[in-house]
Amino acid sequence: MSEPFLAVEGLTLDYSTKAGPFRAVDDVSFSVDKGRTLAIVGESGCGKSSVAKCIMRLVAPTAGRISLDGTDLAGLKEAQLRPLRHRFQMVFQDPYGSLDPHLSAQEIVAEPMKTQGLRSKAERSKEVARLFDAVGLPSTSLERRAHEFSGGQRQRIGIARALASKPDLLVCDEATSALDVSVQAQVLRLLQDIQQETGITYVFISHNLGVVQEISDSIVVMRRGEIVESGATADVLQTPRTDYARTLRRAALDPSAMTGIKPRHIVSALAASA
Ligand SMILES: Nc1ncnc2c1ncn2[C@@H]1O[C@H](COP(=O)(O)OP(=O)(O)OP(=O)(O)O)[C@@H](O)[C@H]1O
């Protein structure tokens, strides 16, 4: 059998602190098939973002493997990672702070292509226009700066920028959390459409259970750096083993209580099993 597209094995991360090493991620393993979405959930401080930073190789893990399409990213040095970086991109939580205020929207989206020398100027402009269209931003806004957009529009710019280098893997760290419910639903739908069209793989980090239920095929529940529960989203909801997953199930059965977003496929899976 071929290896999953993303396979994380025994991932461990120690931060060095004044009080000595602090283990934020402890022997974490999971995998995601191509074109699927895995959600990482868990209470604040459980290590979700630390896992994301390891996958993105923004930090070097203390131990473990991060196999992306058969290449172990964990062991690579920055010079070896550079030519691969366009394959894995991240969308951040803060649509306000994560965009360079000095650049126009089209410069922000074109930057990754430029850095990687991927296209000529004319090709870059064409691709920026295509990405603006894909994420639902008006072409008349190409010259505007980040502060002239709404939060939802800024997050669309962030998504367009992440997609500009044609990644195979997108790690979304609380990517919709700063948005209000209706904008959140629009951005989620956009991500789902992009996945259907391109076969991109997502790792979706969120504390918002309604969002997780809506978007994920499988779930990993973390607590204090470790995985305490994992499986297909519908399975974790049908037979929750931890308090966190039980909360998740309650949210699935009463989605309006959590976010107002209707987790369609999960609710129907639960209804079918009832
Ligand atoms: N640079 C760092 N140095 C030391 N400790 C850190 C560092 N970054 C994070 N931590 C600690 O590691 C643990 C995991 O943090 P992390 O940001 O991964 O959690 P999280 O699950 O993403 O939390 P949240 O949902 O609040 O964003 C926390 O206890 C945090 O205080």
The ligand as an SDF file (V2000), in Angstrom:
LIG
                    3D

 31 33  0  0  0  0  0  0  0  0999 V2000
    8.2060   29.5380   21.7060 N   0  0  0  0  0  0  0  0  0  0  0  0
    7.7540   28.8820   22.7890 C   0  0  0  0  0  0  0  0  0  0  0  0
    8.5610   28.7070   23.8550 N   0  0  0  0  0  0  0  0  0  0  0  0
    8.1310   28.0340   24.9440 C   0  0  0  0  0  0  0  0  0  0  0  0
    6.8930   27.4800   25.0600 N   0  0  0  0  0  0  0  0  0  0  0  0
    6.0540   27.6380   24.0350 C   0  0  0  0  0  0  0  0  0  0  0  0
    6.4350   28.3550   22.8500 C   0  0  0  0  0  0  0  0  0  0  0  0
    5.3780   28.3440   21.9970 N   0  0  0  0  0  0  0  0  0  0  0  0
    4.3940   27.6680   22.6210 C   0  0  0  0  0  0  0  0  0  0  0  0
    4.7880   27.2490   23.8410 N   0  0  0  0  0  0  0  0  0  0  0  0
    4.0010   26.4600   24.8010 C   0  0  0  0  0  0  0  0  0  0  0  0
    3.7210   25.2120   24.1830 O   0  0  0  0  0  0  0  0  0  0  0  0
    2.4040   24.7810   24.4990 C   0  0  0  0  0  0  0  0  0  0  0  0
    1.6350   24.5500   23.2110 C   0  0  0  0  0  0  0  0  0  0  0  0
    1.4430   25.8110   22.5610 O   0  0  0  0  0  0  0  0  0  0  0  0
    0.6490   25.9050   21.1820 P   0  0  0  0  0  0  0  0  0  0  0  0
    0.7110   27.3320   20.7380 O   0  0  0  0  0  0  0  0  0  0  0  0
    1.1590   24.8750   20.2590 O   0  0  0  0  0  0  0  0  0  0  0  0
   -0.8120   25.5220   21.6630 O   0  0  0  0  0  0  0  0  0  0  0  0
   -2.2130   25.6180   20.8980 P   0  0  0  0  0  0  0  0  0  0  0  0
   -2.9180   24.3480   21.1300 O   0  0  0  0  0  0  0  0  0  0  0  0
   -1.9840   26.0310   19.4870 O   0  0  0  0  0  0  0  0  0  0  0  0
   -2.9170   26.7920   21.7150 O   0  0  0  0  0  0  0  0  0  0  0  0
   -4.0170   27.8930   21.2380 P   0  0  0  0  0  0  0  0  0  0  0  0
   -5.2710   27.1150   20.8720 O   0  0  0  0  0  0  0  0  0  0  0  0
   -4.1940   28.7260   22.4630 O   0  0  0  0  0  0  0  0  0  0  0  0
   -3.4050   28.6430   20.0800 O   0  0  0  0  0  0  0  0  0  0  0  0
    1.7890   25.8640   25.3850 C   0  0  0  0  0  0  0  0  0  0  0  0
    1.9470   25.4570   26.7280 O   0  0  0  0  0  0  0  0  0  0  0  0
    2.6440   27.0730   25.1140 C   0  0  0  0  0  0  0  0  0  0  0  0
    2.7180   27.9170   26.2370 O   0  0  0  0  0  0  0  0  0  0  0  0
  1  2  1  0
  2  3  1  0
  2  7  2  0
  3  4  2  0
  4  5  1  0
  5  6  2  0
  6  7  1  0
  6 10  1  0
  7  8  1  0
  8  9  2  0
  9 10  1  0
 10 11  1  0
 11 12  1  0
 11 30  1  0
 12 13  1  0
 13 14  1  0
 13 28  1  0
 14 15  1  0
 15 16  1  0
 16 17  2  0
 16 18  1  0
 16 19  1  0
 19 20  1  0
 20 21  2  0
 20 22  1  0
 20 23  1  0
 23 24  1  0
 24 25  2  0
 24 26  1  0
 24 27  1  0
 28 29  1  0
 28 30  1  0
 30 31  1  0
M  END
$$$$
